Amino acid sequence: MTTPTRVPRTDEPASARLRTLAAQGATGALSTESGIVYLATGHVVHVESAVTPDLGDLLTHSGALAPDGWWEAIDRAGRRCRVGRQLVDSGQLAAGALELCHLGALFDAAYFVLAHDGPALRFRPGAAHWLGAVRSVPVDTVLRESRRRRELLHRIWPEPAVDRVPLARLPGPDAADLPARRGRALAQVDGVRTAAQIATALACRTFHTLVELRRLAAAGLVAPVAPASSPTPVPPAPVSAEPGPSPRPAAPDEPDTALLRRLLHALEAL
């Protein structure tokens, strides 16, 4: 049995490694400390980050797709890396809706993977994501958009900790007195949730949520929870059905179950 070849870790920035792989027309998965970038013939086809909602979360929590439909597509087509095609062919999701949501998730995850341009850990040639082909994006476009987002967020509020750690509310106006999207984001701040968890609760793209949370931080209405004073971890609060566009009344899996199922299907696909 042949042992898979792994490229040893280097200190080469992820952006530089991606440009090299793009020039080579490479196919595979580039791992960083913040996530994984999947390439096909030198183009980015998917990005995963542990700190952003995945495509399934966005589709099911927004009501665009029933949770059972998502897991059925994974069961039927995950091993063949055709989950996206299964959703469209089964009539559960329009191709345009899948593409739009996929691109949003791709760019959101890419921001966290590439914003600080950490080192590339390894590249696995030939590795494919179980979602399958939806829409490819040139590497330069992904890098440029990640840089644009970083600069925009810095202009709003220069403290990047807001993006990753639990946030707490500070004394100030009630959420109802703020612009609608900002007020909904503030209403989800509870001292436990991170920006990604708030985005999931709102069934909203992570970057849009980050913009509102940084504006709230700039206004002195939210602040990162200091590590020494972090509350005892508790299960995430139930997802609020109010912000999203007519979510289905289906309860999502318990967090541990959802995580284990995603890991199981990812391992089976590999």
Accessible surface in RSA format (square Angstrom, percent):
REM  Atomic radii and reference values for relative SASA: ProtOr
REM  Chains: A
REM  Algorithm: Lee & Richards
REM  Probe-radius: 1.40
REM  Slices: 20
REM RES _ NUM      All-atoms   Total-Side   Main-Chain    Non-polar    All polar
REM                ABS   REL    ABS   REL    ABS   REL    ABS   REL    ABS   REL
RES MET A   1   237.56 123.0 150.27  99.5  87.29 207.8 127.98 108.8 109.58 145.2
RES THR A   2   124.41  88.5 103.18 104.6  21.23  50.6  72.11  96.9  52.30  79.1
RES THR A   3   112.38  79.9  96.51  97.8  15.87  37.8  65.81  88.4  46.57  70.4
RES PRO A   4   103.14  75.2  85.26  77.7  17.89  65.0  95.51  78.9   7.63  47.4
RES THR A   5   116.70  83.0  97.66  99.0  19.04  45.4  70.73  95.0  45.97  69.5
RES ARG A   6   155.66  65.4 135.45  69.0  20.21  48.1  35.49  48.5 120.17  72.8
RES VAL A   7    54.56  35.9  50.28  45.5   4.28  10.3  51.97  45.2   2.58   7.0
RES PRO A   8   103.20  75.2  90.30  82.3  12.90  46.9 101.89  84.1   1.31   8.1
RES ARG A   9   140.14  58.8 110.68  56.4  29.46  70.2  47.94  65.5  92.21  55.9
RES THR A  10    64.83  46.1  56.22  57.0   8.61  20.5  60.20  80.9   4.63   7.0
RES ASP A  11   127.70  89.5 106.86 106.4  20.85  49.3  36.93  86.9  90.77  90.5
RES GLU A  12    60.94  35.0  52.72  39.9   8.22  19.6  26.05  50.4  34.89  28.5
RES PRO A  13    58.57  42.7  57.36  52.3   1.21   4.4  58.57  48.4   0.00   0.0
RES ALA A  14     0.19   0.2   0.19   0.3   0.00   0.0   0.19   0.3   0.00   0.0
RES SER A  15    17.74  15.0  17.74  23.7   0.00   0.0   9.58  20.4   8.16  11.4
RES ALA A  16    37.79  34.8  33.41  51.6   4.38  10.0  36.18  50.9   1.62   4.3
RES ARG A  17    45.87  19.3  45.87  23.4   0.00   0.0   4.17   5.7  41.71  25.3
RES LEU A  18     0.40   0.2   0.40   0.3   0.00   0.0   0.40   0.3   0.00   0.0
RES ARG A  19   113.96  47.9 107.51  54.8   6.46  15.4  48.70  66.6  65.26  39.6
RES THR A  20    53.15  37.8  47.42  48.1   5.73  13.7  32.72  44.0  20.43  30.9
RES LEU A  21     2.67   1.5   2.67   1.9   0.00   0.0   2.67   1.9   0.00   0.0
RES ALA A  22    33.91  31.2  19.21  29.6  14.70  33.4  19.52  27.5  14.40  38.1
RES ALA A  23    94.64  87.0  49.27  76.0  45.37 103.2  62.53  88.1  32.11  85.1
RES GLN A  24   121.58  68.0  85.27  62.3  36.31  86.4  41.73  88.8  79.85  60.6
RES GLY A  25    36.58  45.1   0.00   N/A  36.58  45.1  19.67  54.0  16.92  37.9
RES ALA A  26    17.00  15.6   8.65  13.3   8.36  19.0  17.00  23.9   0.00   0.0
RES THR A  27    57.54  40.9  48.12  48.8   9.42  22.4  39.75  53.4  17.79  26.9
RES GLY A  28     0.00   0.0   0.00   N/A   0.00   0.0   0.00   0.0   0.00   0.0
RES ALA A  29     0.00   0.0   0.00   0.0   0.00   0.0   0.00   0.0   0.00   0.0
RES LEU A  30     0.82   0.5   0.82   0.6   0.00   0.0   0.82   0.6   0.00   0.0
RES SER A  31    15.07  12.7  15.07  20.1   0.00   0.0  11.34  24.1   3.74   5.2
RES THR A  32    12.29   8.7   2.67   2.7   9.62  22.9   2.64   3.5   9.65  14.6
RES GLU A  33   117.33  67.4  79.17  59.9  38.16  90.9  33.79  65.4  83.54  68.2
RES SER A  34    34.12  28.8  20.76  27.7  13.36  30.8  10.73  22.9  23.38  32.8
RES GLY A  35    13.00  16.0   0.00   N/A  13.00  16.0  11.07  30.4   1.93   4.3
RES ILE A  36    42.21  24.0  42.21  31.4   0.00   0.0  42.21  30.4   0.00   0.0
RES VAL A  37     0.13   0.1   0.13   0.1   0.00   0.0   0.13   0.1   0.00   0.0
RES TYR A  38    16.20   7.6  16.20   9.2   0.00   0.0   1.61   1.2  14.59  18.0
RES LEU A  39     2.95   1.6   0.00   0.0   2.95   7.4   0.00   0.0   2.95   7.9
RES ALA A  40    35.28  32.4  34.30  52.9   0.98   2.2  34.30  48.3   0.98   2.6
RES THR A  41   102.49  72.9  92.57  93.9   9.92  23.6  71.36  95.8  31.13  47.1
RES GLY A  42     3.97   4.9   0.00   N/A   3.97   4.9   1.05   2.9   2.91   6.5
RES HIS A  43    72.17  39.4  72.17  50.2   0.00   0.0  50.75  52.3  21.43  24.9
RES VAL A  44     0.05   0.0   0.05   0.0   0.00   0.0   0.05   0.0   0.00   0.0
RES VAL A  45    24.81  16.3  24.44  22.1   0.37   0.9  24.44  21.2   0.37   1.0
RES HIS A  46    13.48   7.4  13.48   9.4   0.00   0.0   5.71   5.9   7.77   9.0
RES VAL A  47     4.58   3.0   0.04   0.0   4.54  10.9   0.04   0.0   4.54  12.3
RES GLU A  48    58.64  33.7  55.58  42.0   3.06   7.3  22.27  43.1  36.37  29.7
RES SER A  49    13.51  11.4   0.10   0.1  13.40  30.9   3.05   6.5  10.46  14.7
RES ALA A  50   109.05 100.3  63.83  98.5  45.22 102.9  76.41 107.6  32.64  86.5
RES VAL A  51    42.73  28.1  39.53  35.8   3.21   7.7  42.59  37.0   0.14   0.4
RES THR A  52    14.91  10.6   3.54   3.6  11.37  27.1   1.73   2.3  13.18  19.9
RES PRO A  53     9.61   7.0   0.50   0.5   9.11  33.1   5.13   4.2   4.48  27.9
RES ASP A  54    37.91  26.6  29.94  29.8   7.97  18.8  34.72  81.7   3.19   3.2
RES LEU A  55     6.88   3.8   4.31   3.1   2.57   6.4   4.31   3.0   2.57   6.9
RES GLY A  56     2.92   3.6   0.00   N/A   2.92   3.6   2.83   7.8   0.09   0.2
RES ASP A  57    33.30  23.3  32.27  32.1   1.02   2.4   0.37   0.9  32.93  32.8
RES LEU A  58    12.72   7.1   9.47   6.8   3.25   8.2  10.50   7.4   2.22   6.0
RES LEU A  59     3.85   2.1   3.75   2.7   0.10   0.2   3.85   2.7   0.00   0.0
RES THR A  60    19.73  14.0  11.35  11.5   8.38  20.0   3.88   5.2  15.86  24.0
RES HIS A  61    28.14  15.4  19.49  13.5   8.65  22.1  20.60  21.2   7.54   8.8
RES SER A  62    21.60  18.3  18.87  25.2   2.73   6.3  14.64  31.2   6.96   9.8
RES GLY A  63    14.92  18.4   0.00   N/A  14.92  18.4   1.72   4.7  13.20  29.6
RES ALA A  64    49.65  45.6  25.67  39.6  23.98  54.5  38.23  53.8  11.42  30.3
RES LEU A  65     4.50   2.5   3.73   2.7   0.78   2.0   4.47   3.1   0.04   0.1
RES ALA A  66    32.00  29.4  30.68  47.4   1.31   3.0  30.68  43.2   1.31   3.5
RES PRO A  67    24.14  17.6  24.00  21.9   0.14   0.5  24.14  19.9   0.00   0.0
RES ASP A  68   118.01  82.7 112.55 112.0   5.46  12.9  35.29  83.1  82.72  82.5
RES GLY A  69     6.02   7.4   0.00   N/A   6.02   7.4   4.69  12.9   1.33   3.0
RES TRP A  70     8.34   3.3   8.34   4.0   0.00   0.0   5.06   2.7   3.28   5.3
RES TRP A  71    25.90  10.4  25.90  12.5   0.00   0.0  18.30   9.8   7.61  12.3
RES GLU A  72    75.83  43.5  71.57  54.1   4.26  10.1  26.03  50.3  49.80  40.7
RES ALA A  73     0.21   0.2   0.00   0.0   0.21   0.5   0.21   0.3   0.00   0.0
RES ILE A  74     3.31   1.9   1.19   0.9   2.12   5.1   1.19   0.9   2.12   5.7
RES ASP A  75    89.47  62.7  59.24  59.0  30.23  71.5  28.62  67.4  60.85  60.7
RES ARG A  76   147.99  62.1 125.07  63.8  22.92  54.6  29.64  40.5 118.35  71.7
RES ALA A  77     0.89   0.8   0.64   1.0   0.25   0.6   0.89   1.3   0.00   0.0
RES GLY A  78     2.50   3.1   0.00   N/A   2.50   3.1   2.44   6.7   0.06   0.1
RES ARG A  79   173.35  72.8 150.72  76.8  22.63  53.9  54.93  75.1 118.43  71.8
RES ARG A  80   136.74  57.4 115.19  58.7  21.55  51.3  72.03  98.4  64.71  39.2
RES CYS A  81    31.93  24.2  25.86  28.8   6.07  14.3  11.50  29.1  20.43  22.0
RES ARG A  82   110.72  46.5 109.32  55.7   1.40   3.3  30.34  41.5  80.38  48.7
RES VAL A  83     0.00   0.0   0.00   0.0   0.00   0.0   0.00   0.0   0.00   0.0
RES GLY A  84     0.74   0.9   0.00   N/A   0.74   0.9   0.74   2.0   0.00   0.0
RES ARG A  85   104.11  43.7 100.93  51.4   3.18   7.6  19.40  26.5  84.71  51.3
RES GLN A  86    38.48  21.5  36.21  26.5   2.27   5.4   2.69   5.7  35.79  27.1
RES LEU A  87     0.00   0.0   0.00   0.0   0.00   0.0   0.00   0.0   0.00   0.0
RES VAL A  88    30.85  20.3  21.74  19.7   9.11  22.0  21.74  18.9   9.11  24.7
RES ASP A  89    97.14  68.0  59.81  59.5  37.33  88.3  32.25  75.9  64.89  64.7
RES SER A  90    54.72  46.2  16.07  21.4  38.64  89.0  28.36  60.4  26.36  36.9
RES GLY A  91    66.00  81.4   0.00   N/A  66.00  81.4  33.64  92.3  32.36  72.5
RES GLN A  92    58.60  32.8  34.97  25.6  23.63  56.3  30.50  64.9  28.10  21.3
RES LEU A  93    13.84   7.7   6.59   4.7   7.25  18.2  11.71   8.2   2.13   5.7
RES ALA A  94    68.79  63.2  51.79  79.9  17.00  38.7  62.10  87.5   6.69  17.7
RES ALA A  95    58.47  53.8  49.94  77.1   8.53  19.4  50.96  71.8   7.51  19.9
RES GLY A  96    51.08  63.0   0.00   N/A  51.08  63.0  40.02 109.8  11.05  24.8
RES ALA A  97    46.77  43.0  33.59  51.8  13.18  30.0  40.55  57.1   6.21  16.5
RES LEU A  98     7.03   3.9   7.03   5.0   0.00   0.0   7.03   4.9   0.00   0.0
RES GLU A  99    55.76  32.0  55.76  42.2   0.00   0.0   6.50  12.6  49.26  40.2
RES LEU A 100   131.16  73.0 126.56  90.5   4.59  11.5 128.29  90.1   2.86   7.7
RES CYS A 101    28.39  21.5  19.69  22.0   8.70  20.5  15.64  39.6  12.75  13.8
RES HIS A 102     0.01   0.0   0.01   0.0   0.00   0.0   0.00   0.0   0.01   0.0
RES LEU A 103    36.25  20.2  36.16  25.9   0.09   0.2  36.25  25.5   0.00   0.0
RES GLY A 104     2.94   3.6   0.00   N/A   2.94   3.6   1.83   5.0   1.11   2.5
RES ALA A 105     7.01   6.4   4.71   7.3   2.30   5.2   5.42   7.6   1.59   4.2
RES LEU A 106     0.07   0.0   0.00   0.0   0.07   0.2   0.06   0.0   0.01   0.0
RES PHE A 107    32.64  16.3  31.63  19.6   1.01   2.6  31.63  19.2   1.01   2.9
RES ASP A 108     4.03   2.8   2.51   2.5   1.52   3.6   2.76   6.5   1.27   1.3
RES ALA A 109     2.28   2.1   2.28   3.5   0.00   0.0   2.28   3.2   0.00   0.0
RES ALA A 110     0.08   0.1   0.08   0.1   0.00   0.0   0.08   0.1   0.00   0.0
RES TYR A 111     5.76   2.7   5.76   3.3   0.00   0.0   3.74   2.8   2.02   2.5
RES PHE A 112     5.19   2.6   2.30   1.4   2.90   7.5   2.92   1.8   2.28   6.5
RES VAL A 113     4.98   3.3   0.00   0.0   4.98  12.0   0.00   0.0   4.98  13.5
RES LEU A 114     8.11   4.5   1.73   1.2   6.38  16.0   1.73   1.2   6.38  17.2
RES ALA A 115     3.61   3.3   0.50   0.8   3.10   7.1   0.50   0.7   3.10   8.2
RES HIS A 116   110.52  60.4  82.93  57.6  27.58  70.6  62.84  64.8  47.67  55.5
RES ASP A 117    55.36  38.8  42.67  42.5  12.69  30.0  21.75  51.2  33.61  33.5
RES GLY A 118    26.96  33.3   0.00   N/A  26.96  33.3  23.98  65.8   2.99   6.7
RES PRO A 119    32.93  24.0  31.24  28.5   1.69   6.1  32.05  26.5   0.88   5.4
RES ALA A 120     4.66   4.3   3.45   5.3   1.21   2.8   3.45   4.9   1.21   3.2
RES LEU A 121    42.92  23.9  40.42  28.9   2.50   6.3  40.71  28.6   2.21   5.9
RES ARG A 122    70.21  29.5  66.54  33.9   3.67   8.7  21.44  29.3  48.77  29.6
RES PHE A 123    11.16   5.6  10.57   6.5   0.59   1.5  10.57   6.4   0.59   1.7
RES ARG A 124    38.73  16.3  38.29  19.5   0.45   1.1  23.87  32.6  14.86   9.0
RES PRO A 125    90.14  65.7  67.26  61.3  22.88  83.2  67.48  55.7  22.66 140.8
RES GLY A 126    54.85  67.6   0.00   N/A  54.85  67.6  30.01  82.3  24.85  55.7
RES ALA A 127    16.53  15.2   5.23   8.1  11.30  25.7  15.24  21.5   1.28   3.4
RES ALA A 128    55.64  51.2  40.57  62.6  15.07  34.3  44.61  62.8  11.03  29.2
RES HIS A 129    12.71   6.9   6.94   4.8   5.78  14.8   8.54   8.8   4.17   4.9
RES TRP A 130    21.97   8.8  21.70  10.5   0.27   0.6  19.06  10.2   2.91   4.7
RES LEU A 131     1.41   0.8   0.90   0.6   0.51   1.3   0.90   0.6   0.51   1.4
RES GLY A 132    16.95  20.9   0.00   N/A  16.95  20.9  12.24  33.6   4.71  10.6
RES ALA A 133    95.81  88.1  66.46 102.6  29.35  66.8  69.11  97.3  26.70  70.7
RES VAL A 134    34.31  22.6   4.21   3.8  30.10  72.5   9.58   8.3  24.72  67.1
RES ARG A 135   116.64  49.0 110.07  56.1   6.57  15.6  26.27  35.9  90.37  54.8
RES SER A 136    53.24  45.0  40.24  53.7  13.00  30.0  11.84  25.2  41.40  58.0
RES VAL A 137    10.16   6.7   9.82   8.9   0.34   0.8  10.16   8.8   0.00   0.0
RES PRO A 138    63.51  46.3  62.56  57.0   0.95   3.4  63.51  52.4   0.00   0.0
RES VAL A 139     4.95   3.3   2.11   1.9   2.85   6.9   2.11   1.8   2.85   7.7
RES ASP A 140    83.33  58.4  79.41  79.0   3.93   9.3  24.52  57.7  58.81  58.7
RES THR A 141    41.92  29.8  41.44  42.0   0.48   1.1  29.24  39.3  12.68  19.2
RES VAL A 142     0.37   0.2   0.37   0.3   0.00   0.0   0.37   0.3   0.00   0.0
RES LEU A 143    10.53   5.9   7.43   5.3   3.10   7.8   7.70   5.4   2.83   7.6
RES ARG A 144   129.88  54.5 129.00  65.8   0.88   2.1  52.48  71.7  77.40  46.9
RES GLU A 145    34.26  19.7  32.40  24.5   1.86   4.4  11.60  22.4  22.66  18.5
RES SER A 146     3.40   2.9   2.97   4.0   0.43   1.0   2.65   5.6   0.74   1.0
RES ARG A 147    96.22  40.4  95.79  48.8   0.43   1.0  29.48  40.3  66.73  40.4
RES ARG A 148   116.83  49.1 113.60  57.9   3.23   7.7  64.91  88.7  51.92  31.5
RES ARG A 149     6.86   2.9   6.86   3.5   0.00   0.0   0.17   0.2   6.69   4.1
RES ARG A 150    81.01  34.0  79.76  40.7   1.25   3.0  28.09  38.4  52.92  32.1
RES GLU A 151    82.57  47.4  78.80  59.6   3.77   9.0  28.57  55.3  54.01  44.1
RES LEU A 152    47.57  26.5  47.57  34.0   0.00   0.0  47.57  33.4   0.00   0.0
RES LEU A 153     0.03   0.0   0.03   0.0   0.00   0.0   0.03   0.0   0.00   0.0
RES HIS A 154   106.80  58.4 102.98  71.6   3.82   9.8  62.36  64.3  44.44  51.7
RES ARG A 155   171.10  71.8 135.66  69.2  35.44  84.4  72.90  99.6  98.20  59.5
RES ILE A 156    37.63  21.4  19.55  14.6  18.08  43.6  26.10  18.8  11.53  31.3
RES TRP A 157    85.41  34.3  85.40  41.3   0.01   0.0  83.37  44.5   2.04   3.3
RES PRO A 158    76.55  55.8  64.98  59.2  11.58  42.1  65.18  53.8  11.37  70.7
RES GLU A 159    74.06  42.5  72.78  55.1   1.29   3.1  23.59  45.6  50.48  41.2
RES PRO A 160    56.00  40.8  54.18  49.4   1.82   6.6  54.45  45.0   1.54   9.6
RES ALA A 161    33.50  30.8  25.32  39.1   8.18  18.6  33.07  46.6   0.43   1.1
RES VAL A 162     0.00   0.0   0.00   0.0   0.00   0.0   0.00   0.0   0.00   0.0
RES ASP A 163     4.87   3.4   3.54   3.5   1.33   3.2   2.01   4.7   2.86   2.8
RES ARG A 164    88.61  37.2  74.79  38.1  13.81  32.9  42.39  57.9  46.22  28.0
RES VAL A 165    49.09  32.3  48.19  43.6   0.89   2.2  49.09  42.7   0.00   0.0
RES PRO A 166    39.44  28.7  39.44  36.0   0.00   0.0  39.44  32.6   0.00   0.0
RES LEU A 167     0.00   0.0   0.00   0.0   0.00   0.0   0.00   0.0   0.00   0.0
RES ALA A 168    32.09  29.5  31.71  48.9   0.38   0.9  32.09  45.2   0.00   0.0
RES ARG A 169   106.29  44.6  82.18  41.9  24.11  57.4  30.94  42.3  75.34  45.7
RES LEU A 170    75.14  41.8  64.40  46.1  10.74  27.0  66.36  46.6   8.77  23.6
RES PRO A 171   131.83  96.1 104.51  95.3  27.33  99.3 116.88  96.5  14.96  93.0
RES GLY A 172    52.69  65.0   0.00   N/A  52.69  65.0  20.17  55.4  32.52  72.8
RES PRO A 173    68.51  49.9  53.49  48.8  15.02  54.6  64.92  53.6   3.59  22.3
RES ASP A 174    84.08  58.9  77.33  77.0   6.75  16.0  28.31  66.6  55.77  55.6
RES ALA A 175    17.41  16.0  14.79  22.8   2.62   6.0  15.00  21.1   2.41   6.4
RES ALA A 176    90.49  83.2  51.19  79.0  39.30  89.4  63.88  90.0  26.61  70.5
RES ASP A 177   108.55  76.0  72.86  72.5  35.69  84.4  25.14  59.2  83.41  83.2
RES LEU A 178    35.21  19.6  21.29  15.2  13.92  35.0  22.89  16.1  12.32  33.2
RES PRO A 179    76.80  56.0  63.79  58.1  13.01  47.3  76.08  62.8   0.72   4.5
RES ALA A 180    71.74  66.0  51.58  79.6  20.15  45.8  61.91  87.2   9.83  26.0
RES ARG A 181   114.30  48.0 111.31  56.7   2.99   7.1  25.78  35.2  88.52  53.6
RES ARG A 182    58.72  24.7  58.36  29.8   0.36   0.9   3.26   4.5  55.46  33.6
RES GLY A 183     5.34   6.6   0.00   N/A   5.34   6.6   4.86  13.3   0.48   1.1
RES ARG A 184    85.54  35.9  80.61  41.1   4.93  11.7  18.93  25.9  66.61  40.4
RES ALA A 185     1.06   1.0   1.06   1.6   0.00   0.0   1.06   1.5   0.00   0.0
RES LEU A 186     2.28   1.3   2.28   1.6   0.00   0.0   2.28   1.6   0.00   0.0
RES ALA A 187    64.08  58.9  36.96  57.0  27.12  61.7  37.79  53.2  26.28  69.6
RES GLN A 188    15.53   8.7  14.19  10.4   1.34   3.2   1.55   3.3  13.98  10.6
RES VAL A 189     5.67   3.7   0.00   0.0   5.67  13.7   0.00   0.0   5.67  15.4
RES ASP A 190    73.30  51.3  41.46  41.3  31.84  75.3  40.91  96.3  32.39  32.3
RES GLY A 191    11.32  14.0   0.00   N/A  11.32  14.0  10.85  29.8   0.46   1.0
RES VAL A 192    45.57  30.0  39.18  35.5   6.39  15.4  40.54  35.2   5.03  13.6
RES ARG A 193    17.32   7.3  17.32   8.8   0.01   0.0   1.73   2.4  15.60   9.5
RES THR A 194    28.41  20.2  28.41  28.8   0.00   0.0  23.48  31.5   4.93   7.5
RES ALA A 195     0.00   0.0   0.00   0.0   0.00   0.0   0.00   0.0   0.00   0.0
RES ALA A 196    12.15  11.2  11.70  18.1   0.45   1.0  11.96  16.8   0.19   0.5
RES GLN A 197    73.01  40.8  67.79  49.5   5.22  12.4  28.14  59.9  44.87  34.0
RES ILE A 198     0.00   0.0   0.00   0.0   0.00   0.0   0.00   0.0   0.00   0.0
RES ALA A 199     0.00   0.0   0.00   0.0   0.00   0.0   0.00   0.0   0.00   0.0
RES THR A 200    24.52  17.4  23.58  23.9   0.94   2.2  18.27  24.5   6.25   9.4
RES ALA A 201     3.33   3.1   1.98   3.1   1.35   3.1   2.06   2.9   1.27   3.4
RES LEU A 202    13.53   7.5   8.34   6.0   5.19  13.0   8.41   5.9   5.12  13.8
RES ALA A 203    20.36  18.7   2.17   3.3  18.19  41.4   2.51   3.5  17.84  47.3
RES CYS A 204    27.85  21.1  21.76  24.3   6.08  14.3  12.92  32.7  14.93  16.1
RES ARG A 205    76.33  32.0  73.80  37.6   2.53   6.0  30.75  42.0  45.58  27.6
RES THR A 206     1.78   1.3   1.66   1.7   0.12   0.3   0.68   0.9   1.10   1.7
RES PHE A 207    14.36   7.2  13.71   8.5   0.65   1.7  14.21   8.6   0.15   0.4
RES HIS A 208    58.69  32.1  57.42  39.9   1.27   3.2  33.11  34.1  25.58  29.8
RES THR A 209     2.32   1.7   0.11   0.1   2.21   5.3   2.21   3.0   0.11   0.2
RES LEU A 210     1.04   0.6   1.04   0.7   0.00   0.0   1.04   0.7   0.00   0.0
RES VAL A 211    16.04  10.6  16.04  14.5   0.00   0.0  16.04  13.9   0.00   0.0
RES GLU A 212    10.91   6.3  10.91   8.3   0.00   0.0   0.45   0.9  10.46   8.5
RES LEU A 213     0.00   0.0   0.00   0.0   0.00   0.0   0.00   0.0   0.00   0.0
RES ARG A 214     7.43   3.1   7.43   3.8   0.00   0.0   0.00   0.0   7.43   4.5
RES ARG A 215    96.30  40.4  91.01  46.4   5.30  12.6  16.54  22.6  79.76  48.3
RES LEU A 216     0.30   0.2   0.25   0.2   0.06   0.1   0.30   0.2   0.00   0.0
RES ALA A 217     7.12   6.5   1.84   2.8   5.28  12.0   1.84   2.6   5.28  14.0
RES ALA A 218    52.17  48.0  23.47  36.2  28.70  65.3  23.72  33.4  28.45  75.4
RES ALA A 219    69.43  63.8  34.12  52.7  35.31  80.3  46.86  66.0  22.57  59.8
RES GLY A 220    37.95  46.8   0.00   N/A  37.95  46.8  28.20  77.4   9.75  21.8
RES LEU A 221    12.14   6.8  12.03   8.6   0.11   0.3  12.03   8.4   0.11   0.3
RES VAL A 222     3.85   2.5   0.00   0.0   3.85   9.3   0.00   0.0   3.85  10.4
RES ALA A 223    30.01  27.6  29.51  45.5   0.50   1.1  30.01  42.3   0.00   0.0
RES PRO A 224    49.21  35.9  32.75  29.9  16.46  59.9  32.75  27.0  16.46 102.3
RES VAL A 225    18.88  12.4   9.22   8.3   9.66  23.3  13.10  11.4   5.78  15.7
RES ALA A 226    54.39  50.0  46.33  71.5   8.06  18.3  51.52  72.5   2.88   7.6
RES PRO A 227   124.79  90.9 105.75  96.4  19.04  69.2 109.81  90.7  14.98  93.1
RES ALA A 228   110.49 101.6  64.87 100.1  45.62 103.8  77.65 109.3  32.84  87.0
RES SER A 229    78.92  66.7  53.78  71.8  25.14  57.9  51.63 109.9  27.29  38.2
RES SER A 230    56.61  47.8  34.60  46.2  22.01  50.7  25.50  54.3  31.11  43.6
RES PRO A 231    64.69  47.1  46.86  42.7  17.83  64.8  57.20  47.2   7.48  46.5
RES THR A 232   110.71  78.7  98.01  99.4  12.70  30.3  65.78  88.4  44.93  67.9
RES PRO A 233   124.80  91.0 100.54  91.7  24.25  88.2 108.27  89.4  16.52 102.7
RES VAL A 234    83.69  55.1  68.34  61.9  15.35  37.0  72.55  63.0  11.13  30.2
RES PRO A 235   111.28  81.1  96.07  87.6  15.22  55.3 102.14  84.3   9.15  56.9
RES PRO A 236    62.96  45.9  45.92  41.9  17.03  61.9  47.96  39.6  15.00  93.2
RES ALA A 237    46.35  42.6  31.07  47.9  15.28  34.8  36.36  51.2   9.99  26.5
RES PRO A 238   121.76  88.7 102.60  93.5  19.16  69.6 114.32  94.4   7.44  46.2
RES VAL A 239    50.58  33.3  29.80  27.0  20.78  50.1  29.80  25.9  20.78  56.4
RES SER A 240    36.62  30.9  24.88  33.2  11.74  27.1  21.57  45.9  15.05  21.1
RES ALA A 241    68.47  63.0  56.35  87.0  12.12  27.6  58.83  82.8   9.64  25.5
RES GLU A 242   129.67  74.4 103.10  78.0  26.57  63.3  70.18 135.7  59.49  48.6
RES PRO A 243    24.76  18.0   2.73   2.5  22.03  80.1   3.40   2.8  21.36 132.7
RES GLY A 244    11.66  14.4   0.00   N/A  11.66  14.4   1.81   5.0   9.85  22.1
RES PRO A 245   100.49  73.2  80.13  73.0  20.36  74.0  92.44  76.3   8.05  50.0
RES SER A 246   103.30  87.3  76.11 101.6  27.19  62.6  47.88 102.0  55.42  77.6
RES PRO A 247    35.90  26.2  18.77  17.1  17.12  62.2  18.77  15.5  17.12 106.4
RES ARG A 248   125.72  52.8 111.69  56.9  14.03  33.4  22.46  30.7 103.26  62.6
RES PRO A 249   144.66 105.4 103.30  94.2  41.35 150.3 118.91  98.2  25.75 160.0
RES ALA A 250    51.67  47.5  29.72  45.9  21.94  49.9  37.62  53.0  14.04  37.2
RES ALA A 251    91.85  84.5  62.03  95.7  29.82  67.8  67.42  94.9  24.43  64.7
RES PRO A 252    59.84  43.6  46.28  42.2  13.57  49.3  47.91  39.6  11.94  74.2
RES ASP A 253    50.55  35.4  31.30  31.2  19.25  45.5   8.89  20.9  41.66  41.5
RES GLU A 254   125.37  72.0 120.94  91.5   4.43  10.5  51.05  98.7  74.32  60.7
RES PRO A 255    66.43  48.4  53.79  49.0  12.63  45.9  62.35  51.5   4.07  25.3
RES ASP A 256   106.13  74.3 104.85 104.4   1.28   3.0  29.37  69.1  76.76  76.6
RES THR A 257    63.89  45.4  62.18  63.0   1.71   4.1  38.19  51.3  25.71  38.9
RES ALA A 258    19.19  17.6  19.19  29.6   0.00   0.0  19.19  27.0   0.00   0.0
RES LEU A 259    88.61  49.3  88.18  63.1   0.43   1.1  88.27  62.0   0.33   0.9
RES LEU A 260   115.77  64.5 112.20  80.3   3.57   9.0 112.36  78.9   3.41   9.2
RES ARG A 261    74.18  31.1  73.25  37.3   0.93   2.2  23.97  32.8  50.21  30.4
RES ARG A 262    72.51  30.4  69.89  35.6   2.62   6.2  15.31  20.9  57.20  34.7
RES LEU A 263    90.49  50.4  90.10  64.5   0.39   1.0  90.45  63.5   0.04   0.1
RES LEU A 264    93.39  52.0  90.74  64.9   2.65   6.7  93.06  65.4   0.33   0.9
RES HIS A 265    20.89  11.4  19.15  13.3   1.74   4.4  11.58  11.9   9.32  10.8
RES ALA A 266    31.19  28.7  30.25  46.7   0.94   2.1  30.49  42.9   0.70   1.9
RES LEU A 267   123.53  68.8 110.30  78.9  13.24  33.3 110.54  77.6  12.99  35.0
RES GLU A 268    70.40  40.4  42.87  32.4  27.54  65.6  26.62  51.5  43.78  35.7
RES ALA A 269    24.16  22.2   2.09   3.2  22.07  50.2   2.46   3.5  21.69  57.5
RES LEU A 270   128.97  71.8  68.82  49.2  60.15 151.2  84.80  59.6  44.17 118.9
END  Absolute sums over single chains surface
CHAIN  1 A    13473.2      10663.2       2810.1       7973.6       5499.6
END  Absolute sums over all chains
TOTAL         13473.2      10663.2       2810.1       7973.6       5499.6
